[in-house]
């Protein structure tokens, strides 16, 4: 199984909101990356995000984004 590491917080939030599951979290000092199982669906969803074709509920996205940001901040100790 091949994994795809994501460090972009907005993309991470989007993928999480649409149902992709995080496999692992890696920390290298202040830099975090989140691993997803790489698949054709994941690649299509990433392209939809970057091509501005993705549609998600804005409140769910915002809440998820804030939660990931807080989690990272807490791990950094600040």
Z-matrix of the N, CA and C atoms (Angstrom, degrees):
N
C 1 1.442
C 2 1.532 1 107.96
N 3 1.304 2 116.01 1 129.10
C 4 1.452 3 122.43 2 179.13
C 5 1.530 4 108.99 3 -98.06
N 6 1.340 5 115.13 4 140.32
C 7 1.454 6 120.07 5 179.98
C 8 1.514 7 110.90 6 -110.89
N 9 1.315 8 115.42 7 156.50
C 10 1.463 9 122.84 8 176.60
C 11 1.518 10 106.87 9 -119.15
N 12 1.336 11 116.94 10 121.39
C 13 1.456 12 121.72 11 178.90
C 14 1.521 13 109.80 12 -90.57
N 15 1.324 14 115.65 13 133.75
C 16 1.464 15 122.91 14 -178.38
C 17 1.529 16 107.59 15 -124.16
N 18 1.332 17 116.66 16 129.54
C 19 1.465 18 120.16 17 175.94
C 20 1.532 19 111.88 18 -117.78
N 21 1.322 20 117.87 19 -8.57
C 22 1.465 21 122.87 20 178.13
C 23 1.528 22 108.48 21 -75.86
N 24 1.331 23 116.49 22 115.67
C 25 1.465 24 121.31 23 -174.35
C 26 1.529 25 112.79 24 -63.01
N 27 1.322 26 117.66 25 -37.69
C 28 1.467 27 120.46 26 178.88
C 29 1.524 28 110.66 27 -67.15
N 30 1.331 29 117.03 28 -44.07
C 31 1.468 30 120.69 29 178.31
C 32 1.517 31 110.40 30 -65.09
N 33 1.313 32 117.13 31 -42.12
C 34 1.464 33 121.96 32 176.75
C 35 1.525 34 110.64 33 -56.38
N 36 1.319 35 116.05 34 -46.47
C 37 1.466 36 120.86 35 -179.67
C 38 1.523 37 111.26 36 -62.93
N 39 1.327 38 115.90 37 -45.27
C 40 1.465 39 120.83 38 178.95
C 41 1.523 40 111.20 39 -59.53
N 42 1.333 41 116.68 40 -49.76
C 43 1.466 42 119.84 41 -178.40
C 44 1.522 43 111.09 42 -61.56
N 45 1.312 44 116.52 43 -38.52
C 46 1.464 45 120.68 44 178.72
C 47 1.529 46 111.05 45 -65.75
N 48 1.329 47 116.45 46 -43.91
C 49 1.471 48 120.87 47 -179.08
C 50 1.523 49 111.29 48 -61.80
N 51 1.323 50 117.91 49 -37.71
C 52 1.469 51 119.12 50 -177.33
C 53 1.519 52 113.12 51 -85.82
N 54 1.342 53 117.36 52 2.64
C 55 1.460 54 119.65 53 169.19
C 56 1.514 55 117.50 54 110.57
N 57 1.315 56 118.94 55 1.94
C 58 1.463 57 119.62 56 176.20
C 59 1.526 58 108.41 57 -74.74
N 60 1.313 59 116.27 58 137.62
C 61 1.463 60 121.80 59 -176.20
C 62 1.525 61 110.98 60 -97.45
N 63 1.327 62 115.31 61 135.11
C 64 1.461 63 121.52 62 176.15
C 65 1.519 64 108.35 63 -74.76
N 66 1.329 65 115.93 64 129.22
C 67 1.463 66 121.35 65 -179.79
C 68 1.530 67 110.53 66 -89.04
N 69 1.337 68 115.83 67 -42.28
C 70 1.460 69 119.64 68 -180.00
C 71 1.523 70 110.10 69 -156.39
N 72 1.317 71 114.22 70 161.36
C 73 1.459 72 122.13 71 177.57
C 74 1.518 73 107.28 72 -122.42
N 75 1.327 74 115.62 73 130.63
C 76 1.465 75 121.08 74 179.10
C 77 1.521 76 108.91 75 -118.40
N 78 1.319 77 115.30 76 139.91
C 79 1.456 78 120.69 77 178.09
C 80 1.518 79 108.62 78 -124.97
N 81 1.332 80 115.24 79 130.81
C 82 1.454 81 121.48 80 176.47
C 83 1.524 82 106.34 81 -126.94
N 84 1.328 83 115.84 82 79.53
C 85 1.463 84 119.65 83 -174.62
C 86 1.516 85 109.92 84 73.38
N 87 1.325 86 116.71 85 -116.21
C 88 1.467 87 121.26 86 -179.30
C 89 1.524 88 112.44 87 -91.51
N 90 1.309 89 117.81 88 -6.06
C 91 1.471 90 121.42 89 -176.68
C 92 1.524 91 110.00 90 -99.39
N 93 1.316 92 115.19 91 129.12
C 94 1.456 93 121.62 92 178.02
C 95 1.517 94 109.22 93 -114.33
N 96 1.334 95 116.01 94 146.41
C 97 1.463 96 120.39 95 169.62
C 98 1.522 97 107.68 96 -136.90
N 99 1.306 98 114.04 97 147.35
C 100 1.456 99 121.99 98 -177.26
C 101 1.519 100 107.21 99 -118.65
N 102 1.327 101 116.47 100 129.94
C 103 1.461 102 121.47 101 -177.34
C 104 1.519 103 111.14 102 -97.14
N 105 1.324 104 114.42 103 135.54
C 106 1.455 105 123.40 104 174.20
C 107 1.524 106 107.84 105 -121.75
N 108 1.322 107 116.47 106 153.38
C 109 1.457 108 119.52 107 173.67
C 110 1.528 109 107.97 108 -68.86
N 111 1.326 110 115.59 109 121.00
C 112 1.465 111 119.93 110 -178.47
C 113 1.527 112 108.97 111 -72.97
N 114 1.305 113 115.10 112 133.79
C 115 1.458 114 121.02 113 179.75
C 116 1.518 115 108.40 114 -154.90
N 117 1.304 116 115.70 115 169.82
C 118 1.458 117 120.35 116 176.57
C 119 1.533 118 110.36 117 -62.40
N 120 1.330 119 116.32 118 -39.18
C 121 1.465 120 120.76 119 178.62
C 122 1.526 121 111.04 120 -62.94
N 123 1.328 122 116.71 121 -44.29
C 124 1.461 123 120.17 122 178.38
C 125 1.526 124 110.10 123 -60.13
N 126 1.324 125 117.10 124 -45.51
C 127 1.470 126 120.61 125 -179.87
C 128 1.525 127 111.28 126 -61.63
N 129 1.324 128 117.23 127 -41.25
C 130 1.470 129 120.71 128 177.78
C 131 1.523 130 111.20 129 -64.15
N 132 1.326 131 116.73 130 -40.27
C 133 1.456 132 120.51 131 179.73
C 134 1.530 133 111.35 132 -68.10
N 135 1.321 134 117.52 133 -37.40
C 136 1.466 135 121.13 134 175.77
C 137 1.530 136 110.03 135 -63.33
N 138 1.332 137 117.10 136 -43.89
C 139 1.464 138 120.58 137 179.19
C 140 1.533 139 110.88 138 -65.01
N 141 1.321 140 117.58 139 -38.50
C 142 1.466 141 120.85 140 177.59
C 143 1.530 142 109.99 141 -61.65
N 144 1.330 143 116.49 142 -40.21
C 145 1.468 144 121.21 143 178.56
C 146 1.526 145 110.52 144 -61.93
N 147 1.318 146 117.00 145 -51.39
C 148 1.463 147 120.49 146 -176.40
C 149 1.527 148 112.91 147 -72.95
N 150 1.323 149 117.04 148 -24.34
C 151 1.469 150 120.64 149 177.65
C 152 1.526 151 112.57 150 -90.43
N 153 1.325 152 116.00 151 6.50
C 154 1.467 153 122.78 152 178.88
C 155 1.527 154 112.95 153 59.79
N 156 1.313 155 115.01 154 33.77
C 157 1.463 156 121.07 155 178.33
C 158 1.528 157 111.12 156 -106.47
N 159 1.322 158 117.03 157 -0.53
C 160 1.461 159 122.00 158 -177.60
C 161 1.519 160 110.46 159 -80.16
N 162 1.313 161 116.17 160 143.07
C 163 1.455 162 121.60 161 178.48
C 164 1.521 163 108.69 162 -131.77
N 165 1.331 164 114.97 163 120.49
C 166 1.464 165 121.22 164 175.50
C 167 1.520 166 108.39 165 -139.84
N 168 1.314 167 115.26 166 162.39
C 169 1.459 168 120.42 167 176.29
C 170 1.531 169 108.20 168 -66.37
N 171 1.337 170 118.10 169 123.27
C 172 1.466 171 120.19 170 -175.13
C 173 1.525 172 114.02 171 -64.23
N 174 1.316 173 118.34 172 -34.54
C 175 1.462 174 119.81 173 179.79
C 176 1.524 175 111.20 174 -70.04
N 177 1.321 176 117.41 175 -39.84
C 178 1.465 177 121.12 176 177.29
C 179 1.524 178 109.90 177 -64.99
N 180 1.338 179 116.32 178 -43.17
C 181 1.464 180 120.63 179 178.29
C 182 1.531 181 110.04 180 -60.44
N 183 1.323 182 117.05 181 -48.31
C 184 1.458 183 121.88 182 -178.01
C 185 1.524 184 111.79 183 -60.42
N 186 1.320 185 116.19 184 -44.33
C 187 1.465 186 120.77 185 178.96
C 188 1.525 187 111.13 186 -63.27
N 189 1.321 188 116.70 187 -44.33
C 190 1.462 189 121.35 188 179.33
C 191 1.520 190 110.81 189 -63.39
N 192 1.333 191 116.96 190 -43.88
C 193 1.461 192 122.29 191 178.17
C 194 1.532 193 110.25 192 -58.32
N 195 1.337 194 116.84 193 -48.52
C 196 1.471 195 121.24 194 179.90
C 197 1.530 196 111.12 195 -61.72
N 198 1.325 197 117.00 196 -39.70
C 199 1.466 198 120.43 197 -179.96
C 200 1.525 199 111.81 198 -65.04
N 201 1.329 200 117.42 199 -43.66
C 202 1.467 201 120.25 200 177.86
C 203 1.532 202 110.37 201 -65.44
N 204 1.319 203 116.86 202 -41.28
C 205 1.462 204 120.91 203 179.92
C 206 1.526 205 110.43 204 -62.04
N 207 1.319 206 117.22 205 -43.85
C 208 1.462 207 121.62 206 178.14
C 209 1.528 208 111.14 207 -64.72
N 210 1.320 209 117.25 208 -40.74
C 211 1.456 210 121.20 209 179.02
C 212 1.526 211 110.27 210 -60.57
N 213 1.328 212 116.71 211 -45.58
C 214 1.467 213 121.10 212 -179.92
C 215 1.521 214 109.98 213 -65.11
N 216 1.310 215 116.69 214 -44.14
C 217 1.472 216 120.59 215 179.41
C 218 1.524 217 110.67 216 -60.77
N 219 1.327 218 117.52 217 -41.25
C 220 1.471 219 120.84 218 179.22
C 221 1.522 220 111.52 219 -66.15
N 222 1.323 221 117.45 220 -36.14
C 223 1.464 222 121.44 221 178.27
C 224 1.528 223 111.41 222 -68.70
N 225 1.343 224 115.39 223 -30.55
C 226 1.463 225 119.92 224 179.41
C 227 1.517 226 111.56 225 -79.16
N 228 1.342 227 116.68 226 -11.52
C 229 1.450 228 120.72 227 178.79
C 230 1.512 229 113.93 228 87.23
N 231 1.323 230 117.04 229 20.27
C 232 1.453 231 118.50 230 -178.94
C 233 1.439 232 109.36 231 -138.13
